[in-house]
Amino acid sequence: MKDCEGLGDCEDARIERIYEYLDGALPRADVDEIKDHLANCPNCLEQHDLECMIRSMVKRSCTEAAPAQLKQSILDKIHAAR
């Protein structure tokens, strides 16, 4: 695939950067870079939109809350590991 404006090829940009962007795991400067890239790359924008749709569907499908006992058990294990 073509070079994605310094981000590597589109496949790399999608896998490594767009998911981090959607997760909120990028520094502000990188967020702006990804936004600009998505505005100019239909292939990456399509991948972004697909991932947004998948995340939305998963979020709607996962409405059950974890039992309080499970939450407490996990927290206890985290504190014990520290």
For each residue, the residues with C-beta under 8 A, 3 or more apart:
1: 4 9 10 11 43
2: 9 10
3: 6 7 8 9
4: 1 7 8 9 10 12 13 37 41 44
5: 36 37 40 41
6: 3
7: 3 4 12 13 17 33 37
8: 3 4 12 13 16
9: 1 2 3 4 12 13
10: 1 2 4 13 14 41 43 44 47
11: 1 14 15
12: 4 7 8 9 15 16 17
13: 4 7 8 9 10 16 17 18 37 41 44
14: 10 11 17 18 19 43 44 47 48
15: 11 12 18 19
16: 8 12 13 19 20
17: 7 12 13 14 20 21 26 30 34 37
18: 13 14 15 21 22 34 38 44 47 48 51
19: 14 15 16 22 23 51
20: 16 17 23 25 26 30
21: 17 18 24 25 26 30 31 34 48
22: 18 19 48 51 52 55
23: 19 20
24: 21
25: 20 21
26: 17 20 21 30 31 34
27: 30 31
28: 31 32
29: 32 33
30: 17 20 21 26 27 33 34
31: 21 26 27 28 34 35
32: 28 29 35 36
33: 7 29 30 36 37
34: 17 18 21 26 30 31 37 38
35: 31 32 38 39
36: 5 32 33 39 40
37: 4 5 7 13 17 33 34 40 41 44
38: 18 34 35 41 44 45 48
39: 35 36 45
40: 5 36 37
41: 4 5 10 13 37 38 44 45
42: 45 46
43: 1 10 14 46 47
44: 4 10 13 14 18 37 38 41 47 48
45: 38 39 41 42 48 49
46: 42 43 49 50
47: 10 14 18 43 44 50 51
48: 14 18 21 22 38 44 45 51 52
49: 45 46 52 53
50: 46 47 53 54
51: 18 19 22 47 48 54 55
52: 22 48 49 55 56
53: 49 50 56 57
54: 50 51 57 58
55: 22 51 52 58 59
56: 52 53 59 60
57: 53 54 60 61
58: 54 55 61 62
59: 55 56 62
60: 56 57 63
61: 57 58
62: 58 59
63: 60
64:
65:
66: 70 71
67: 70 71
68: 71 72
69: 72 73
70: 66 67 73 74
71: 66 67 68 74 75
72: 68 69 75 76
73: 69 70 76 77
74: 70 71 77 78
75: 71 72 78 79
76: 72 73 79 80
77: 73 74 80 81
78: 74 75 81 82
79: 75 76 82
80: 76 77
81: 77 78
82: 78 79
